[in-house]
Amino acid sequence: MAGGRPKKDQDKKCVRQNITMEPDQLERLIVYCQREERPLSWVIRKALEKYLDEAA
């Protein structure tokens, strides 16, 4: 049996996208991610999810 994480269904895969932010936002984001031991993509997805839930 191969190790690693199980493959996601094709329709459940995350989509790669480039974004632009202010340099100070990136610096704050990196510090937060290091402190919380989370990847940037995870933090951005969670923040976007919260924003969209509140904006609806």
MOPAC internal coordinates of N, CA, C and O (Angstrom, degrees):
PM7 1SCF
backbone

  N    0.0000 0     0.00 0     0.00 0    0    0    0
  C    1.4561 1     0.00 0     0.00 0    1    0    0
  C    1.5233 1   107.95 1     0.00 0    2    1    0
  O    1.2310 1   120.31 1   -47.69 1    3    2    1
  N    1.3165 1   117.01 1   132.31 1    3    2    1
  C    1.4652 1   121.88 1  -179.65 1    5    3    2
  C    1.5225 1   109.68 1   -77.40 1    6    5    3
  O    1.2310 1   121.10 1   -33.10 1    7    6    5
  N    1.3363 1   115.49 1   146.90 1    7    6    5
  C    1.4598 1   120.10 1   178.42 1    9    7    6
  C    1.5141 1   111.38 1   -85.16 1   10    9    7
  O    1.2310 1   120.74 1     2.63 1   11   10    9
  N    1.3199 1   116.19 1  -177.37 1   11   10    9
  C    1.4584 1   120.70 1   177.97 1   13   11   10
  C    1.5071 1   112.21 1    99.13 1   14   13   11
  O    1.2310 1   122.29 1     3.31 1   15   14   13
  N    1.2978 1   113.21 1  -176.69 1   15   14   13
  C    1.4545 1   119.48 1  -175.58 1   17   15   14
  C    1.5245 1   110.17 1   -86.19 1   18   17   15
  O    1.2310 1   120.31 1   -32.73 1   19   18   17
  N    1.3371 1   117.00 1   147.27 1   19   18   17
  C    1.4642 1   119.55 1   179.88 1   21   19   18
  C    1.5339 1   110.95 1   -66.22 1   22   21   19
  O    1.2310 1   120.58 1   -31.83 1   23   22   21
  N    1.3275 1   116.49 1   148.17 1   23   22   21
  C    1.4649 1   121.05 1  -179.41 1   25   23   22
  C    1.5185 1   109.78 1   -72.08 1   26   25   23
  O    1.2310 1   121.35 1   -37.83 1   27   26   25
  N    1.3517 1   115.03 1   142.17 1   27   26   25
  C    1.4656 1   120.94 1   176.49 1   29   27   26
  C    1.5220 1   109.50 1   -84.44 1   30   29   27
  O    1.2310 1   121.39 1   -25.84 1   31   30   29
  N    1.3291 1   114.95 1   154.16 1   31   30   29
  C    1.4542 1   119.53 1   171.94 1   33   31   30
  C    1.5248 1   108.45 1   -60.58 1   34   33   31
  O    1.2310 1   120.48 1   -30.49 1   35   34   33
  N    1.3221 1   116.68 1   149.51 1   35   34   33
  C    1.4680 1   121.28 1  -176.69 1   37   35   34
  C    1.5342 1   111.49 1   -55.56 1   38   37   35
  O    1.2310 1   119.66 1   140.89 1   39   38   37
  N    1.3341 1   118.26 1   -39.11 1   39   38   37
  C    1.4624 1   120.79 1  -178.01 1   41   39   38
  C    1.5286 1   112.75 1   -78.14 1   42   41   39
  O    1.2310 1   119.41 1   172.51 1   43   42   41
  N    1.3204 1   118.72 1    -7.49 1   43   42   41
  C    1.4671 1   122.67 1   179.53 1   45   43   42
  C    1.5234 1   112.88 1  -102.00 1   46   45   43
  O    1.2310 1   120.01 1   175.23 1   47   46   45
  N    1.3374 1   117.59 1    -4.77 1   47   46   45
  C    1.4586 1   120.89 1  -177.40 1   49   47   46
  C    1.5176 1   110.48 1   -69.67 1   50   49   47
  O    1.2310 1   120.66 1   -33.70 1   51   50   49
  N    1.3148 1   116.35 1   146.30 1   51   50   49
  C    1.4571 1   121.62 1   175.29 1   53   51   50
  C    1.5261 1   109.39 1   -72.27 1   54   53   51
  O    1.2310 1   121.23 1   -29.65 1   55   54   53
  N    1.3113 1   115.25 1   150.35 1   55   54   53
  C    1.4570 1   121.85 1   179.98 1   57   55   54
  C    1.5174 1   108.10 1  -104.38 1   58   57   55
  O    1.2310 1   120.72 1   -49.27 1   59   58   57
  N    1.3228 1   116.22 1   130.73 1   59   58   57
  C    1.4632 1   121.33 1   178.88 1   61   59   58
  C    1.5229 1   109.06 1   -78.66 1   62   61   59
  O    1.2310 1   120.67 1   -46.78 1   63   62   61
  N    1.3509 1   116.32 1   133.22 1   63   62   61
  C    1.4598 1   121.44 1  -178.38 1   65   63   62
  C    1.5214 1   109.04 1  -146.59 1   66   65   63
  O    1.2310 1   120.44 1   -39.37 1   67   66   65
  N    1.3147 1   116.77 1   140.63 1   67   66   65
  C    1.4631 1   120.94 1   175.07 1   69   67   66
  C    1.5189 1   109.65 1   -85.52 1   70   69   67
  O    1.2310 1   120.36 1   -39.81 1   71   70   69
  N    1.3187 1   116.92 1   140.19 1   71   70   69
  C    1.4642 1   121.08 1   175.70 1   73   71   70
  C    1.5188 1   108.72 1  -130.54 1   74   73   71
  O    1.2310 1   121.10 1   -19.52 1   75   74   73
  N    1.3231 1   115.49 1   160.48 1   75   74   73
  C    1.4602 1   121.93 1   178.28 1   77   75   74
  C    1.5229 1   108.30 1  -119.47 1   78   77   75
  O    1.2310 1   120.83 1   -41.98 1   79   78   77
  N    1.3321 1   116.02 1   138.02 1   79   78   77
  C    1.4654 1   120.69 1   177.21 1   81   79   78
  C    1.5149 1   109.21 1  -145.67 1   82   81   79
  O    1.2310 1   121.07 1   -14.92 1   83   82   81
  N    1.2993 1   115.55 1   165.08 1   83   82   81
  C    1.4577 1   121.89 1   177.96 1   85   83   82
  C    1.5347 1   108.91 1   -69.07 1   86   85   83
  O    1.2310 1   120.00 1   -32.06 1   87   86   85
  N    1.3309 1   117.60 1   147.94 1   87   86   85
  C    1.4681 1   120.23 1  -179.87 1   89   87   86
  C    1.5332 1   112.93 1   -56.81 1   90   89   87
  O    1.2310 1   119.77 1   141.96 1   91   90   89
  N    1.3274 1   118.04 1   -38.04 1   91   90   89
  C    1.4685 1   119.42 1   179.98 1   93   91   90
  C    1.5291 1   111.32 1   -69.95 1   94   93   91
  O    1.2310 1   120.19 1   149.37 1   95   94   93
  N    1.3322 1   117.25 1   -30.63 1   95   94   93
  C    1.4629 1   119.88 1   175.21 1   97   95   94
  C    1.5220 1   110.67 1   -65.58 1   98   97   95
  O    1.2310 1   120.69 1   137.12 1   99   98   97
  N    1.3158 1   116.29 1   -42.88 1   99   98   97
  C    1.4638 1   120.37 1   178.58 1  101   99   98
  C    1.5219 1   110.98 1   -63.13 1  102  101   99
  O    1.2310 1   120.63 1   137.66 1  103  102  101
  N    1.3159 1   116.40 1   -42.34 1  103  102  101
  C    1.4725 1   120.25 1   179.17 1  105  103  102
  C    1.5270 1   110.70 1   -61.14 1  106  105  103
  O    1.2310 1   120.48 1   134.88 1  107  106  105
  N    1.3326 1   116.68 1   -45.12 1  107  106  105
  C    1.4620 1   120.90 1   179.20 1  109  107  106
  C    1.5261 1   110.94 1   -65.05 1  110  109  107
  O    1.2310 1   120.98 1   141.03 1  111  110  109
  N    1.3296 1   115.72 1   -38.97 1  111  110  109
  C    1.4581 1   120.72 1   179.04 1  113  111  110
  C    1.5219 1   111.33 1   -63.64 1  114  113  111
  O    1.2310 1   120.28 1   135.60 1  115  114  113
  N    1.3069 1   117.07 1   -44.40 1  115  114  113
  C    1.4651 1   121.34 1   179.48 1  117  115  114
  C    1.5267 1   110.48 1   -62.47 1  118  117  115
  O    1.2310 1   120.13 1   135.20 1  119  118  117
  N    1.3176 1   117.36 1   -44.80 1  119  118  117
  C    1.4763 1   120.96 1   178.85 1  121  119  118
  C    1.5223 1   110.31 1   -60.06 1  122  121  119
  O    1.2310 1   121.00 1   134.85 1  123  122  121
  N    1.3399 1   115.70 1   -45.15 1  123  122  121
  C    1.4668 1   119.99 1   179.80 1  125  123  122
  C    1.5307 1   110.76 1   -61.28 1  126  125  123
  O    1.2310 1   120.57 1   133.16 1  127  126  125
  N    1.3285 1   116.51 1   -46.84 1  127  126  125
  C    1.4608 1   120.96 1  -178.84 1  129  127  126
  C    1.5211 1   112.02 1   -61.88 1  130  129  127
  O    1.2310 1   120.34 1   140.24 1  131  130  129
  N    1.3109 1   116.96 1   -39.76 1  131  130  129
  C    1.4571 1   120.22 1   178.12 1  133  131  130
  C    1.5224 1   110.82 1   -65.86 1  134  133  131
  O    1.2310 1   120.73 1   137.50 1  135  134  133
  N    1.3261 1   116.20 1   -42.50 1  135  134  133
  C    1.4613 1   120.81 1  -179.54 1  137  135  134
  C    1.5268 1   111.04 1   -64.72 1  138  137  135
  O    1.2310 1   120.34 1   138.41 1  139  138  137
  N    1.3322 1   116.95 1   -41.59 1  139  138  137
  C    1.4618 1   121.48 1  -176.97 1  141  139  138
  C    1.5322 1   113.08 1   -89.84 1  142  141  139
  O    1.2310 1   120.70 1   175.33 1  143  142  141
  N    1.3401 1   116.26 1    -4.67 1  143  142  141
  C    1.4605 1   122.11 1  -178.29 1  145  143  142
  C    1.5235 1   111.47 1    54.80 1  146  145  143
  O    1.2310 1   121.58 1  -128.79 1  147  146  145
  N    1.3301 1   114.58 1    51.21 1  147  146  145
  C    1.4647 1   122.78 1   178.76 1  149  147  146
  C    1.5204 1   108.84 1  -128.86 1  150  149  147
  O    1.2310 1   119.83 1   -31.82 1  151  150  149
  N    1.3317 1   117.93 1   148.18 1  151  150  149
  C    1.4587 1   120.03 1   176.04 1  153  151  150
  C    1.5334 1   111.43 1   -74.00 1  154  153  151
  O    1.2310 1   120.81 1   -26.69 1  155  154  153
  N    1.3286 1   116.05 1   153.31 1  155  154  153
  C    1.4655 1   121.24 1   179.55 1  157  155  154
  C    1.5196 1   110.81 1   -54.74 1  158  157  155
  O    1.2310 1   120.10 1   135.51 1  159  158  157
  N    1.3138 1   117.41 1   -44.49 1  159  158  157
  C    1.4652 1   120.46 1  -176.51 1  161  159  158
  C    1.5274 1   111.56 1   -60.40 1  162  161  159
  O    1.2310 1   119.94 1   141.33 1  163  162  161
  N    1.3269 1   117.72 1   -38.67 1  163  162  161
  C    1.4605 1   120.97 1   179.92 1  165  163  162
  C    1.5279 1   110.51 1   -65.10 1  166  165  163
  O    1.2310 1   120.71 1   134.55 1  167  166  165
  N    1.3249 1   116.25 1   -45.45 1  167  166  165
  C    1.4716 1   120.91 1  -179.07 1  169  167  166
  C    1.5252 1   110.17 1   -63.68 1  170  169  167
  O    1.2310 1   120.19 1   136.54 1  171  170  169
  N    1.3245 1   117.24 1   -43.46 1  171  170  169
  C    1.4668 1   120.39 1  -179.73 1  173  171  170
  C    1.5300 1   110.40 1   -65.19 1  174  173  171
  O    1.2310 1   119.66 1   137.73 1  175  174  173
  N    1.3366 1   118.26 1   -42.27 1  175  174  173
  C    1.4673 1   120.29 1   178.11 1  177  175  174
  C    1.5211 1   111.40 1   -61.35 1  178  177  175
  O    1.2310 1   120.36 1   136.80 1  179  178  177
  N    1.3345 1   116.92 1   -43.20 1  179  178  177
  C    1.4688 1   120.10 1   179.97 1  181  179  178
  C    1.5251 1   111.24 1   -65.60 1  182  181  179
  O    1.2310 1   120.25 1   137.44 1  183  182  181
  N    1.3375 1   117.12 1   -42.56 1  183  182  181
  C    1.4704 1   120.79 1   178.71 1  185  183  182
  C    1.5221 1   111.21 1   -63.93 1  186  185  183
  O    1.2310 1   120.18 1   138.46 1  187  186  185
  N    1.3142 1   117.26 1   -41.54 1  187  186  185
  C    1.4589 1   121.45 1   178.60 1  189  187  186
  C    1.5164 1   111.07 1   -65.27 1  190  189  187
  O    1.2310 1   120.60 1   137.80 1  191  190  189
  N    1.3166 1   116.45 1   -42.20 1  191  190  189
  C    1.4634 1   120.62 1   178.21 1  193  191  190
  C    1.5315 1   110.43 1   -59.89 1  194  193  191
  O    1.2310 1   120.43 1   134.24 1  195  194  193
  N    1.3244 1   116.79 1   -45.76 1  195  194  193
  C    1.4705 1   121.04 1   179.46 1  197  195  194
  C    1.5283 1   110.86 1   -63.50 1  198  197  195
  O    1.2310 1   120.30 1   135.55 1  199  198  197
  N    1.3309 1   117.02 1   -44.45 1  199  198  197
  C    1.4638 1   121.10 1   179.12 1  201  199  198
  C    1.5234 1   110.98 1   -59.96 1  202  201  199
  O    1.2310 1   120.23 1   132.46 1  203  202  201
  N    1.3277 1   117.17 1   -47.54 1  203  202  201
  C    1.4579 1   120.27 1  -178.13 1  205  203  202
  C    1.5318 1   111.61 1   -66.31 1  206  205  203
  O    1.2310 1   120.04 1   143.43 1  207  206  205
  N    1.3293 1   117.53 1   -36.57 1  207  206  205
  C    1.4657 1   120.26 1   176.54 1  209  207  206
  C    1.5288 1   111.35 1   -62.87 1  210  209  207
  O    1.2310 1   120.49 1   139.46 1  211  210  209
  N    1.3273 1   116.67 1   -40.54 1  211  210  209
  C    1.4611 1   121.36 1  -178.29 1  213  211  210
  C    1.5330 1   112.52 1   -77.35 1  214  213  211
  O    1.2310 1   120.30 1   150.88 1  215  214  213
  N    1.3231 1   117.03 1   -29.12 1  215  214  213
  C    1.4663 1   121.38 1  -176.94 1  217  215  214
  C    1.5264 1   111.70 1   -80.49 1  218  217  215
  O    1.2310 1   120.13 1   161.73 1  219  218  217
  N    1.3200 1   117.35 1   -18.27 1  219  218  217
  C    1.4769 1   120.98 1  -175.38 1  221  219  218
  C    1.5050 1   112.74 1   -74.43 1  222  221  219
  O    1.2310 1   120.10 1   180.00 1  223  222  221

